[in-house]
C-alpha cells in the first residue's frame, strides 16, 4: 500500500486524508482512488504510446534507409538497447530538471548528478554494443572544455578499456583476408594483444625471416554492424534534437558517418601513414612505421613494430634521460606543419598513439601510430584558421571577431576563440602568451563550458566540419601537455600558433592552385641595378632563375626558364624602369615529376611580382589539364592521372581579356579537344586570378591597419 501511495504521489495524486472530517474520509478516498486510477491509465497509455511510436518511427526510418538485418547479427537487440538507453536518459533529464528553478544552486547540483548518471548509461551502452559506439564514446571523451565534465571523464575510460576479440576471431580474420593460416605467415604470434581499440586490436608477431612486426586486426563484426549503428545513432540524435531543441548534436552523427568508413579501411590507413612520412620527412625526430603491403588488406594491417613509452609517461622519460620540454616542442612543430602548412592532420594523438624513445645516437624520437583518422583542410579554411590564431596571439579582438565570423561563428566569436584556445576571454584580451594559465582559470573555463552547452552545441553545428576534428586534436594535445606538467607555458600549443603565422606568410608566394605534390617558392629582386652588358636603354631587363630541387639546372630547366621569362615579360610594365633589372628566382621545394610544375611556377611568379609591387599590365594565371583516353578533361590532375592520360596541356592567361599567353602540350589530341581544354582552363584561371587579388588585398589592408 505504501508503494502504491508513493507512485500515486509521483504523478500528482497526493491526498491528505487526515485533514478531512472522519465521516467523509471513506467517500473521498474512494473518489480519489478512482481519479488516480484514471490518471495512471492515462500515464500508461502515454508511456506505451510513446514507446510504440518511437519503435515504429525507428522501424520505418531503418526501412526507408534500406536496412538489411543480415548486416548485423543482433541488429534488433542493439537498436532496442540503444533506444531504451536514450529514452531513459531523456526521461531522467525531464524529471530531474523540473525539480528546481533554473539558475539556482540546487538546479546545478541536480543537473550535474543527472549528467553523471546519463554518462554512465552511455558508457555501459558503448561497452555492450562495442564497435563504433566505443569510437563515438572516445570522441566524446576527447572533447574537454566543449562537453560537460561528467561525460568527458566517464568516456575517457574507453581510451584504455576497449573490449578485446578472442584469439580465434583474430586468427579467423587473418585467414579470411590473407588466405593463409597465421602459422604460415608468422613464425610467432603473441596471443595477448599489445592494445585493443574500438575497431581493432594490435598483436606483436615475428615473420619467418625474423622481422618483428605489429599486426592490426579488425574486430570481426565491426564491418557488418557499422552501417546499422551509424543509422541508429543518426536517428537517436535527431530524436534528442526534437525532444531537447537546445541540444543539437547532429554534428556528432555527421562526423561519425563521414570518418568511420575511412577508419575501417586499413589500406587507406597505410596510405595515410606513407603520405605523412613523406610530407614530414624533414623532421628527423619523427618515426612512422613501415607498411608491409603484401600482408595488408582492408581488415589486416601489418607494419613495422616500434617500441617506446607513451608520450604522457614522465617516469619513462626520466628513466631514459628524455627531455620533456624538447618532446613537447617537437610535437608542437609536427602539428604546426600538419595543420597550418600541409593541411593534412593526424587527428587521434591520444597518448597510446604517440610514443617517445631514445635512439641509438642518443637523440629523441617521436613515433606516430594509428593513422586511420586524418583531416584534410581546404586552403581557405587553413588560412582563416591561421589568421584566427594570429589574432588570438596578438590579443586582437577585431581580428578574432572577423576571422571567427569567417569560420561561421557569427556573433559567438568570443565563444569560438575560447573553445579553440581553451582560455578565458579575459586571458585572450590580455594576450595568452603573456598570461600563463592557472588552475583557477582552467576550472573557470570548464565551469562556463558546462553552463553554455546549448550555445556550444549550436556553434558546433555552424562551424565548418573541418573544425570538429581540430577541436578533438587540440584537446588531446593539451591533455599531453597537462600530463607532462608543461601546460602552464603551453609550449607546443603556442609554438604551433606562431608557426602557423610563419607558415602562412611563407605560403603566400606559392602557386594557389598547386598540386598536393608540387611546391615552389618564388622571390623577386628589383627593380635594381643591372650589369652594363645586360642593360636595356628603354626598359628593364627581366631575368628568371629556375632552380631544381636537387642538382644543377639542365636543358629542361633552361627551357622552363625561357617559357617563364616570356610569360612574365608579357605582363610586366618593364618600360617604367629602364636600365634596371628585375630578377625572379623560382626554387622547387617539392616536385612529383608532374607536368604541373610549369603552371605552379607561373602562378608563384605572378604572386611574387604582386607582393613585390612590380608594376604589371595585368595578372597571369596558369592551369594544367589532362585529357583521358575517353576524351574527358581533368583539371589540376595529379601525377597518376597525368601518366594515364593521352595528353597533358598547360595554358597561361592574362586576367584582363583572358587571352592565352603561353601554351605547353604533351601527347596527342584533336583540334576540337584542344579548344575544349583551352576553354575549360580559361574559366578555371579566373578563380586563380581572383585568389591572387584577394591574397594581396588582405595583406595590404592589414599592413595599412598596422601603420595607422
C-alpha positions in Angstrom: 0.0 0.0 0.0 2.9 2.4 0.8 4.5 1.7 -2.6 1.2 2.4 -4.3 0.7 5.7 -2.4 4.2 6.7 -3.4 3.5 6.0 -7.0 0.3 8.0 -6.8 2.0 10.9 -5.3 4.7 10.9 -8.0 2.0 11.5 -10.7 0.3 14.3 -8.8 -2.5 12.4 -7.0 -1.3 13.1 -3.4 -4.3 13.4 -0.9 -4.0 14.5 2.7 -6.9 12.4 4.2 -6.0 13.3 7.8 -7.1 16.8 7.2 -10.7 15.7 6.2 -13.6 15.0 8.6 -13.9 11.4 9.6 -17.3 11.0 8.1 -16.3 11.9 4.6 -12.9 10.2 4.5 -14.1 6.8 3.0 -16.2 8.5 0.3 -13.4 10.9 -0.5 -10.8 8.2 -0.6 -12.9 6.1 -3.0 -13.3 9.1 -5.3 -9.7 9.9 -5.0 -8.6 6.4 -5.9 -10.9 6.3 -8.9 -9.4 9.6 -10.1 -5.9 8.2 -9.6 -6.7 5.0 -11.5 -7.9 7.1 -14.4 -4.7 9.2 -14.3 -2.5 6.1 -14.0 -4.3 4.6 -17.0 -3.6 7.8 -19.0 0.1 7.7 -18.0 0.4 4.0 -19.1 -1.3 4.8 -22.4 1.0 7.8 -22.9 4.1 5.7 -22.0 3.2 2.7 -24.2 2.1 5.0 -27.0 5.4 6.9 -26.9 7.4 3.7 -26.8 5.4 2.2 -29.6 5.7 5.4 -31.6 9.5 5.5 -31.0 9.9 1.9 -32.1 7.6 2.4 -35.1 9.4 5.5 -36.2 12.7 3.7 -35.8 11.5 0.7 -37.9 10.1 3.0 -40.6 13.3 5.1 -40.7 15.5 2.0 -40.9 13.3 0.5 -43.6 13.4 3.8 -45.6 17.2 3.8 -45.4 17.4 0.2 -46.8 18.4 -1.6 -43.6 19.2 -5.2 -44.1 19.0 -7.2 -40.9 21.5 -9.7 -42.3 24.2 -6.9 -42.0 24.0 -7.2 -38.2 23.9 -10.5 -36.3 22.0 -9.0 -33.4 20.8 -5.8 -35.1 17.4 -5.7 -33.4 18.9 -6.2 -30.0 21.5 -3.5 -30.5 19.0 -0.9 -31.7 16.5 -1.7 -29.0 19.2 -1.4 -26.4 20.2 2.0 -27.8 16.7 3.3 -28.0 16.0 2.2 -24.4 19.1 3.9 -23.1 18.4 7.2 -24.8 14.8 7.0 -23.6 15.9 6.5 -20.0 18.3 9.4 -20.3 15.7 11.7 -21.8 13.1 10.9 -19.1 15.8 11.3 -16.4 16.6 14.8 -17.7 12.9 15.8 -18.0 12.1 14.7 -14.5 15.3 15.9 -12.8 15.4 19.4 -14.3 11.8 20.1 -13.4 12.5 19.8 -9.7 14.2 23.1 -9.2 14.2 26.6 -10.8 16.9 27.1 -13.5 19.9 29.1 -12.4 19.8 28.1 -8.7 22.5 26.1 -6.9 20.1 23.2 -6.4 19.4 23.1 -10.2 23.1 23.0 -10.9 23.6 20.1 -8.5 20.7 18.2 -9.9 21.9 18.7 -13.4 25.4 17.6 -12.6 24.1 14.4 -11.0 21.9 13.8 -14.0 24.9 14.3 -16.3 26.8 11.7 -14.3 24.0 9.1 -14.4 23.5 9.7 -18.1 27.2 9.4 -18.9 27.4 6.1 -17.0 24.4 4.8 -19.0 26.1 5.8 -22.3 29.3 4.3 -21.2 27.6 1.0 -20.4 25.9 1.1 -23.8 29.2 1.7 -25.6 30.8 -1.2 -23.7 27.9 -3.6 -24.6 27.4 -2.6 -28.2 31.1 -2.1 -28.9 32.3 -1.2 -32.4 31.6 2.3 -33.5 29.7 3.1 -30.2 33.1 3.0 -28.5 34.6 5.1 -31.2 32.0 7.8 -30.7 32.4 7.5 -26.9 36.2 8.0 -27.3 35.5 11.1 -29.4 33.2 12.5 -26.6 36.0 11.7 -24.1 38.4 13.9 -26.0 36.2 17.0 -26.1 37.4 18.7 -22.9 36.0 22.2 -22.5 33.2 21.5 -25.0 31.0 19.0 -23.2 30.1 18.5 -19.5 33.0 17.2 -17.4 30.9 14.3 -16.3 30.6 13.0 -19.8 34.2 13.7 -20.8 35.7 12.0 -17.7 33.4 9.0 -18.0 34.1 8.4 -21.7 37.8 8.9 -21.3 37.9 5.4 -19.8 37.2 4.0 -23.2 40.6 5.0 -24.4 42.2 2.4 -22.3 39.5 -0.2 -21.7 38.2 -1.1 -25.1 37.0 -4.7 -25.3 39.1 -7.4 -27.0 38.3 -10.0 -29.6 39.2 -13.6 -28.9 42.3 -15.1 -30.4 40.1 -17.5 -32.5 38.3 -14.5 -34.0 41.6 -12.8 -34.7 43.0 -15.8 -36.5 39.8 -16.2 -38.5 40.1 -12.6 -39.8 43.7 -13.2 -40.8 42.8 -16.5 -42.5 39.9 -14.9 -44.5 41.8 -11.8 -45.6 45.3 -13.1 -46.2 44.1 -16.6 -47.4 46.7 -18.4 -45.2 46.8 -19.8 -41.8 48.6 -17.5 -39.3 51.4 -20.0 -38.7 52.2 -20.0 -42.5 52.8 -16.2 -42.3 54.2 -15.7 -38.8 56.9 -17.6 -37.0 55.5 -16.3 -33.7 52.2 -14.5 -32.9 51.6 -13.1 -29.4 48.3 -14.4 -28.0 47.8 -11.3 -25.9 47.3 -8.0 -27.8 49.5 -5.0 -27.3 46.4 -2.9 -27.2 42.8 -3.0 -28.1 40.8 -0.2 -29.6 37.2 0.4 -30.7 37.6 -1.0 -34.2 40.7 -3.3 -33.9 43.4 -4.7 -31.8 47.2 -5.0 -32.3 49.3 -8.1 -31.8 53.1 -8.4 -31.9 54.4 -11.0 -34.2 57.6 -12.2 -36.0 57.8 -13.1 -39.6 59.6 -16.2 -40.7 62.7 -14.2 -41.6 62.9 -12.9 -38.1 61.4 -9.4 -38.7 59.4 -8.1 -35.8 56.0 -6.7 -36.9 52.9 -5.3 -35.4 49.6 -6.8 -36.8 46.5 -4.7 -36.6 43.4 -6.9 -36.9 39.9 -5.5 -37.2 37.2 -6.9 -34.8 35.2 -9.4 -36.9 31.7 -7.9 -36.6 32.5 -4.2 -36.9 32.1 -4.0 -40.7 28.6 -5.6 -40.7 27.4 -3.7 -37.6 28.7 -0.2 -38.5 26.1 0.7 -41.1 23.2 -0.1 -38.8 24.9 1.5 -35.8 25.5 4.8 -37.7 21.9 4.9 -38.9 20.7 4.2 -35.3 22.9 7.0 -33.9 21.7 9.4 -36.5 18.1 8.6 -35.7 18.6 8.9 -31.9 20.4 12.2 -32.3 17.5 13.6 -34.3 15.0 12.4 -31.7 17.0 14.0 -28.9 17.1 17.3 -31.0 13.3 17.2 -31.2 12.8 16.5 -27.5 15.5 18.9 -26.4 15.9 21.7 -29.0 18.7 23.2 -27.0 20.9 20.1 -27.6 21.8 19.8 -31.2 24.3 17.0 -31.7 23.8 16.3 -35.4 27.5 17.3 -35.9 28.5 14.2 -33.9 26.4 11.8 -36.1 27.7 13.6 -39.3 31.3 13.2 -38.2 30.8 9.5 -37.4 29.2 8.9 -40.8 32.0 10.6 -42.6 35.0 9.2 -40.8 34.1 5.7 -39.7 34.2 4.2 -43.2 37.6 5.6 -43.7 38.9 4.2 -40.4 37.5 0.8 -41.3 39.7 0.7 -44.4 43.2 -0.3 -43.3 44.6 0.2 -46.8 43.6 3.8 -46.5 45.4 4.0 -43.2 48.5 2.6 -44.8 48.4 5.3 -47.5 47.9 8.0 -44.8 51.0 6.6 -43.0 53.2 6.8 -46.1 51.9 10.3 -47.0 52.5 11.8 -43.6 56.0 10.3 -43.6 56.6 11.9 -46.9 55.4 15.4 -46.1 57.1 15.5 -42.7 60.4 13.9 -43.8 62.4 17.0 -42.9 61.8 16.3 -39.2 64.4 13.7 -38.4 63.0 13.0 -35.0 59.7 11.6 -36.4 59.3 7.9 -36.9 56.4 6.4 -38.8 56.0 2.6 -39.1 56.8 0.9 -42.4 53.8 -0.8 -44.0 54.2 -4.4 -45.3 51.7 -4.2 -48.2 51.9 -7.8 -49.2 50.5 -8.7 -45.7 47.9 -6.0 -45.5 44.2 -5.8 -46.5 41.2 -3.7 -45.6 40.9 -5.6 -42.3 44.5 -6.5 -41.6 47.4 -4.1 -41.4 51.0 -5.5 -41.0 53.6 -2.9 -40.1 57.0 -2.3 -38.5 57.0 -3.0 -34.7 58.0 0.2 -32.9 58.8 0.3 -29.2 58.7 3.3 -26.9 57.0 4.8 -23.9 53.7 6.7 -24.1 54.3 10.4 -24.6 52.5 11.3 -21.3 54.7 8.9 -19.2 57.0 11.3 -17.3 58.6 8.5 -15.3 59.6 6.6 -18.5 61.2 9.8 -19.9 63.0 10.5 -16.6 64.4 6.9 -16.6 65.5 7.1 -20.2 67.0 10.6 -19.9 64.5 12.2 -22.3 63.9 16.0 -22.1 60.2 16.6 -21.6 60.3 20.2 -22.9 62.1 19.0 -26.0 59.4 16.4 -26.7 56.6 19.0 -26.3 58.4 21.4 -28.6 59.0 18.8 -31.2 55.4 17.6 -31.0 54.2 21.2 -31.5 56.4 21.6 -34.6 55.0 18.4 -36.1 51.4 19.5 -35.6 52.1 23.1 -36.7 53.4 21.7 -40.0 50.4 19.4 -40.4 47.7 21.9 -39.5 49.0 25.2 -40.8 51.3 24.3 -43.7 50.2 20.9 -45.1 46.6 20.9 -44.2 46.8 17.1 -43.5 46.3 16.3 -39.9 46.7 13.2 -37.7 43.5 13.6 -35.6 44.0 10.9 -32.9 47.0 11.9 -30.9 46.0 10.3 -27.6 49.0 9.0 -25.6 48.6 5.4 -26.8 49.2 6.6 -30.4 52.2 8.8 -29.7 55.3 7.1 -28.4 58.7 8.6 -27.5 62.1 6.8 -27.3 65.8 7.2 -27.2 67.6 6.5 -30.5 71.0 4.8 -31.0 72.8 8.2 -31.3 71.2 9.4 -28.0 68.6 11.5 -29.8 64.9 11.6 -29.0 62.4 10.2 -31.5 58.6 10.6 -31.6 56.7 7.6 -33.0 53.3 8.3 -34.6 50.9 5.4 -34.7 47.3 4.7 -35.8 46.9 6.7 -39.0 43.3 5.8 -39.6 41.8 9.2 -38.8 43.1 12.2 -40.8 41.5 15.5 -41.7 42.3 17.4 -44.9 41.9 21.2 -44.7 41.0 23.4 -47.6 43.3 26.3 -48.3 40.6 28.9 -47.4 39.9 27.2 -44.1 43.6 26.7 -43.3 44.4 30.4 -43.9 41.3 31.7 -42.0 42.2 29.4 -39.1 45.8 30.7 -39.2 44.6 34.3 -39.1 42.3 33.5 -36.2 45.3 32.2 -34.2 47.4 35.2 -35.2 44.6 37.4 -33.8 44.4 35.3 -30.6 48.1 35.6 -30.1 48.1 39.3 -30.7 45.1 39.9 -28.4 43.5 41.5 -31.5 39.7 41.5 -30.6 38.7 42.9 -34.0 40.8 40.2 -35.8 39.2 37.5 -33.6 35.8 38.8 -34.5 36.5 39.0 -38.2 38.0 35.5 -38.7 35.7 33.8 -36.3 32.8 35.1 -38.3 34.5 33.8 -41.5 34.6 30.4 -39.8 30.9 30.5 -39.2 30.7 31.6 -35.6 28.6 34.8 -36.3 28.1 36.8 -33.1 29.5 33.9 -31.0 33.1 34.9 -32.0 34.2 35.1 -28.3 32.9 31.6 -27.6 34.7 30.2 -30.6 38.0 31.8 -29.6 37.7 30.4 -26.1 36.9 27.0 -27.5 39.9 27.0 -29.8 42.4 28.2 -27.2 40.7 26.7 -24.1 41.4 30.1 -22.4 39.1 32.6 -20.7 38.1 35.7 -22.6 39.9 37.8 -20.0 43.2 36.0 -20.9 42.5 36.3 -24.6 42.1 40.1 -24.4 45.3 40.4 -22.3 47.3 38.0 -24.5 47.6 34.3 -23.8 51.4 34.3 -24.3 51.6 37.0 -21.6 49.1 35.3 -19.2 50.2 31.8 -18.0 47.2 29.6 -17.4 46.4 28.8 -13.8 44.3 26.1 -12.2 41.7 28.7 -11.4 41.4 29.7 -15.0 41.2 26.1 -16.1 38.3 25.5 -13.7 36.6 28.7 -14.8 36.7 27.6 -18.4 35.3 24.2 -17.6 32.6 25.8 -15.4 31.5 28.1 -18.2 31.6 25.3 -20.7 29.1 23.3 -18.6 26.8 26.3 -18.4 27.0 27.0 -22.2 26.3 23.6 -23.5 23.3 24.7 -25.7 25.4 27.6 -27.2 28.4 25.3 -27.8 26.1 22.7 -29.4 24.7 25.4 -31.7 28.2 26.7 -32.6 29.5 23.2 -33.4 26.6 22.8 -35.9 27.6 26.2 -37.5 31.3 25.9 -38.0 32.9 24.0 -41.0 33.1 20.3 -40.4 36.9 20.6 -40.7 36.9 22.4 -37.4 35.4 19.5 -35.4 38.3 17.1 -35.6 40.6 20.1 -34.9 38.8 20.6 -31.6 39.5 17.0 -30.7 43.1 17.2 -31.8 43.7 20.4 -29.8 42.2 18.9 -26.6 44.3 15.7 -26.9 47.4 17.8 -27.3 46.5 19.9 -24.3 46.0 16.7 -22.4 49.5 15.6 -23.2 50.9 18.9 -22.0 48.9 18.7 -18.8 50.2 15.2 -18.1 53.8 16.4 -18.7 53.3 19.5 -16.5 54.0 21.7 -19.5 50.6 23.3 -19.7 51.4 26.5 -17.8 53.6 27.7 -20.6 51.5 26.0 -23.3 54.8 25.4 -25.2 53.7 23.2 -28.0 50.4 24.9 -28.5 51.9 28.4 -28.6 54.6 27.2 -30.9 52.0 25.7 -33.2 50.3 29.0 -33.4 53.4 31.0 -34.0 54.5 28.6 -36.7 51.1 29.0 -38.3 51.7 32.7 -38.8 55.2 32.0 -40.3 53.8 29.2 -42.5 51.1 31.4 -43.8 53.5 34.1 -45.0 55.9 31.5 -46.4 53.0 30.0 -48.4 51.9 33.3 -50.0 54.3 33.2 -53.0 53.4 29.6 -53.8 51.0 28.6 -56.5 47.5 29.0 -55.3 46.3 26.1 -57.4 49.2 23.8 -56.7 49.2 20.1 -56.8 49.5 18.5 -53.4 52.8 17.0 -54.5 54.3 20.1 -56.2 55.5 23.2 -54.3 57.5 26.2 -55.5 59.0 29.1 -53.6 59.2 32.4 -55.5 61.2 35.6 -54.8 61.6 38.9 -56.7 64.6 41.2 -56.5 64.3 44.6 -58.0 63.9 46.9 -59.8 67.6 47.4 -59.1 71.0 47.8 -60.7 71.9 45.6 -63.7 75.2 44.7 -65.3 76.1 47.1 -68.1 76.3 44.2 -70.6 72.7 43.3 -69.8 71.3 46.8 -69.6 68.5 47.8 -72.0 68.0 51.6 -72.6 64.2 51.7 -72.8 63.0 49.1 -70.4 64.0 46.8 -67.5 65.9 43.6 -68.0 63.8 40.7 -66.8 65.7 37.6 -65.7 64.2 34.3 -64.5 66.4 31.9 -62.5 64.8 28.4 -62.2 66.4 26.1 -59.5 65.5 22.4 -59.4 65.0 20.7 -56.1 68.4 19.0 -56.3 71.4 19.3 -58.6 72.2 22.0 -61.2 69.9 23.2 -63.9 69.9 21.2 -67.1 68.4 21.6 -70.6 64.9 21.0 -69.3 65.3 23.7 -66.6 66.7 26.2 -69.2 63.6 25.6 -71.3 61.4 26.2 -68.3 63.3 29.5 -67.7 62.7 30.6 -71.2 59.0 29.9 -71.1 58.7 31.6 -67.7 60.6 34.7 -68.8 58.5 35.1 -72.0 55.3 34.7 -69.9 56.4 37.3 -67.3 57.7 39.8 -69.9 54.2 39.9 -71.5 52.6 41.3 -68.3 55.4 43.3 -66.5 55.5 47.0 -67.4 59.2 46.9 -67.9 59.3 50.4 -69.7 58.6 52.1 -66.3 62.1 51.0 -65.1 64.5 51.5 -68.0 68.1 50.4 -67.5 67.2 48.4 -64.4 67.0 44.8 -63.6 64.2 42.6 -62.2 65.2 39.1 -61.1 62.6 36.3 -60.4 64.0 33.3 -58.6 62.0 30.1 -58.5 63.1 27.3 -56.2 61.4 23.9 -56.4 60.7 22.7 -52.9 58.8 19.6 -53.9 58.3 18.0 -57.3 56.3 14.9 -58.0 57.6 14.8 -61.6 54.2 16.0 -62.9 53.5 18.4 -65.8 52.0 20.8 -63.3 55.4 22.2 -62.4 55.2 24.8 -65.1 51.7 26.2 -64.1 52.8 26.2 -60.4 55.9 28.3 -61.3 53.9 30.8 -63.4 51.3 31.3 -60.6 54.1 31.6 -57.9 55.9 34.1 -60.1 52.8 36.2 -60.5 52.1 36.3 -56.8 55.7 37.2 -56.0 55.6 40.1 -58.6 52.4 41.4 -57.0 53.9 41.0 -53.5 56.9 43.0 -54.6 54.8 45.8 -56.1 56.3 45.4 -59.5 54.0 47.3 -62.0 52.1 44.9 -64.2 49.6 45.3 -67.1 47.5 42.5 -65.7 47.8 39.3 -63.8 48.8 36.0 -65.3 47.4 32.6 -64.2 48.2 29.2 -65.4 46.2 25.9 -65.4 47.1 22.4 -66.3 44.6 19.8 -67.5 44.8 16.2 -68.6 42.9 14.6 -71.5 41.9 11.0 -70.6 41.7 8.1 -73.2 37.9 8.5 -73.4 38.1 12.3 -74.0 37.3 13.5 -70.5 39.1 16.7 -69.3 40.6 16.6 -65.8 41.7 19.9 -64.3 44.6 20.1 -61.9 45.5 16.4 -62.4 47.8 14.5 -60.1 50.9 12.7 -61.4 49.0 9.4 -61.6 46.2 10.9 -63.7 48.8 12.6 -66.0 50.5 9.2 -66.6 47.2 7.5 -67.5 46.1 10.4 -69.9 46.6 10.7 -73.6 47.6 14.3 -73.4 48.6 17.0 -70.8 48.2 20.7 -71.6 49.2 23.8 -69.7 47.8 27.3 -70.5 48.6 30.7 -69.1 46.1 33.5 -69.5 46.0 37.3 -68.8 43.4 38.4 -66.3 42.1 41.3 -68.4 40.9 39.7 -71.6 41.5 36.0 -70.7 43.8 35.7 -73.7 46.2 32.9 -73.9 49.8 34.0 -73.3 51.7 30.7 -73.0 50.8 27.1 -74.1 52.8 23.9 -73.4 51.5 20.5 -74.5 52.5 16.9 -74.4 50.7 14.0 -76.1 48.1 13.6 -78.9 44.8 15.4 -79.2 42.5 16.8 -81.9 41.9 20.5 -82.6 38.4 20.2 -81.2 39.7 18.8 -77.9 42.4 21.5 -77.8 39.7 24.1 -77.9 37.7 22.4 -75.2 40.7 22.2 -73.0 41.5 25.9 -73.7 38.0 26.9 -72.8 37.9 24.8 -69.5 41.3 26.1 -68.4 40.4 29.7 -69.2 37.4 29.5 -66.9 39.5 27.9 -64.1 42.2 30.6 -64.5 39.7 33.3 -63.4 39.5 31.7 -60.0 43.2 31.8 -59.6 43.4 35.5 -60.6 40.7 36.2 -58.0 42.6 34.3 -55.4 45.8 36.3 -56.1 44.0 39.6 -55.8 42.2 38.7 -52.6 45.5 37.5 -51.0 47.3 40.7 -51.8 44.4 42.9 -50.7 44.2 41.1 -47.4 47.9 41.6 -46.8 47.9 45.3 -47.8 44.9 46.1 -45.8 46.5 44.5 -42.7 49.7 46.5 -43.2 47.7 49.7 -43.5 45.9 48.9 -40.3 49.2 48.3 -38.5 50.6 51.6 -39.8 47.5 53.6 -38.8 
